[in-house]
Amino acid sequence: MSRPTRYSPPFRARAVAQVAQVRSRHRSEWSAIESVADALGISREALRGWIRQAEAEAEPEVERRRPSTSDRQQAEIRRLSEDNARLRAVLRALRASHGDARTAEPGPGPVDGDEGSRQTGAGRAEREEVDQHT
């Protein structure tokens, strides 16, 4: 036999309904629970339990199973993997069209004055000297 309850089922139902009514005025469900529990002089955890029980009783058995974190994570990983594959294909196409050093095709070399230019200071001076004489 179950333990006798301190609060009647109609009282519990009213308390749960009050939380639902004031929920929109609070930042979170917990703050709404705190507000109603304090106003009624009952335990916050008891009220939270009543809410969870009411939710479970209201949902059909099939809908009770929420996707676990791992299910959601697997779906996110799948989506990100597809995005990654698509972006890699786009990157390969861009590299092929511009000739990247990491591909077999030679690409345009660095332009003089670019950071990519490996010419030393002495080489620049020689080039400038040649440019002045022409």
C-alpha positions as CSV (number, residue, x, y, z in Angstrom):
1,M,0.0,0.0,0.0
2,S,1.3,3.5,-0.8
3,R,2.2,6.0,1.7
4,P,-0.6,8.5,2.7
5,T,-0.1,11.8,0.9
6,R,0.1,15.1,2.8
7,Y,-1.6,17.0,0.0
8,S,-4.7,16.1,-1.8
9,P,-4.7,15.4,-5.6
10,P,-6.8,18.5,-6.3
11,F,-4.3,20.7,-4.4
12,R,-1.5,19.2,-6.4
13,A,-3.3,19.8,-9.7
14,R,-3.9,23.4,-8.7
15,A,-0.3,23.9,-7.8
16,V,0.9,22.4,-11.1
17,A,-1.6,24.6,-13.0
18,Q,-0.3,27.7,-11.2
19,V,3.3,27.0,-12.3
20,A,2.0,26.7,-15.9
21,Q,0.2,30.0,-15.6
22,V,3.1,32.0,-14.1
23,R,5.9,30.3,-16.2
24,S,5.9,33.1,-18.8
25,R,6.7,35.7,-16.2
26,H,9.8,33.9,-15.0
27,R,13.3,33.4,-16.5
28,S,13.1,29.6,-16.0
29,E,10.7,26.9,-15.0
30,W,12.6,26.5,-11.7
31,S,12.1,30.2,-10.8
32,A,8.3,29.7,-11.5
33,I,8.4,26.6,-9.3
34,E,10.1,28.5,-6.5
35,S,7.6,31.3,-6.7
36,V,4.5,29.0,-6.5
37,A,6.0,26.7,-3.9
38,D,6.9,29.6,-1.6
39,A,3.4,31.1,-2.1
40,L,1.7,27.8,-1.2
41,G,4.2,26.9,1.6
42,I,5.3,23.6,0.1
43,S,8.6,22.1,-0.8
44,R,10.0,23.2,-4.2
45,E,11.2,19.7,-4.9
46,A,7.8,18.2,-4.1
47,L,6.2,20.6,-6.6
48,R,8.8,19.9,-9.2
49,G,8.1,16.2,-8.8
50,W,4.3,16.8,-9.2
51,I,5.0,18.7,-12.4
52,R,7.2,15.9,-13.8
53,Q,4.6,13.3,-12.8
54,A,1.8,15.3,-14.5
55,E,3.9,15.6,-17.7
56,A,4.6,11.9,-17.7
57,E,0.9,11.1,-17.3
58,A,-0.1,13.5,-20.0
59,E,2.3,12.2,-22.6
60,P,1.5,9.0,-24.6
61,E,4.0,6.2,-24.0
62,V,5.5,6.6,-27.5
63,E,6.2,10.3,-26.9
64,R,7.8,9.8,-23.5
65,R,11.1,8.7,-25.0
66,R,13.1,11.9,-25.6
67,P,16.2,11.6,-27.8
68,S,19.1,11.1,-25.5
69,T,22.1,13.4,-25.6
70,S,24.0,10.8,-27.6
71,D,21.2,10.6,-30.2
72,R,21.3,14.4,-30.6
73,Q,25.1,14.3,-30.7
74,Q,25.1,11.6,-33.3
75,A,22.7,13.6,-35.5
76,E,24.9,16.7,-35.1
77,I,28.0,14.7,-36.0
78,R,26.3,13.3,-39.0
79,R,25.3,16.8,-40.2
80,L,28.7,18.2,-39.5
81,S,30.4,15.4,-41.4
82,E,28.2,16.0,-44.4
83,D,29.0,19.7,-44.3
84,N,32.7,18.9,-43.9
85,A,32.6,16.6,-46.9
86,R,30.9,19.3,-49.0
87,L,33.3,22.0,-48.0
88,R,36.3,19.7,-48.7
89,A,35.0,19.1,-52.2
90,V,34.6,22.9,-52.7
91,L,38.1,23.4,-51.4
92,R,39.6,20.8,-53.7
93,A,37.8,22.4,-56.7
94,L,39.1,25.9,-55.7
95,R,42.6,24.5,-55.3
96,A,42.5,22.8,-58.6
97,S,41.3,25.9,-60.4
98,H,43.9,28.1,-58.8
99,G,46.8,25.6,-58.7
100,D,47.7,25.1,-55.0
101,A,51.1,23.9,-53.9
102,R,49.5,21.0,-52.1
103,T,48.1,19.7,-55.4
104,A,50.0,18.3,-58.4
105,E,49.3,21.4,-60.5
106,P,51.7,24.3,-60.2
107,G,50.1,27.6,-59.3
108,P,51.1,31.2,-59.7
109,G,54.2,32.1,-57.7
110,P,54.4,34.9,-55.2
111,V,54.5,38.4,-56.6
112,D,57.5,40.6,-55.8
113,G,56.9,42.5,-52.6
114,D,54.5,39.9,-51.3
115,E,55.2,38.3,-48.0
116,G,55.4,35.0,-49.9
117,S,58.5,36.3,-51.7
118,R,61.6,34.6,-50.3
119,Q,64.1,37.0,-51.8
120,T,66.7,38.3,-49.3
121,G,67.5,42.0,-48.7
122,A,70.7,41.7,-50.9
123,G,68.6,40.3,-53.8
124,R,66.3,43.2,-53.6
125,A,69.1,45.7,-53.6
126,E,70.6,44.0,-56.7
127,R,67.2,44.1,-58.4
128,E,66.7,47.8,-57.5
129,E,70.2,48.6,-58.9
130,V,69.4,46.9,-62.2
131,D,66.0,48.7,-62.3
132,Q,67.8,52.1,-61.9
133,H,70.1,51.4,-64.9
134,T,67.4,50.5,-67.3
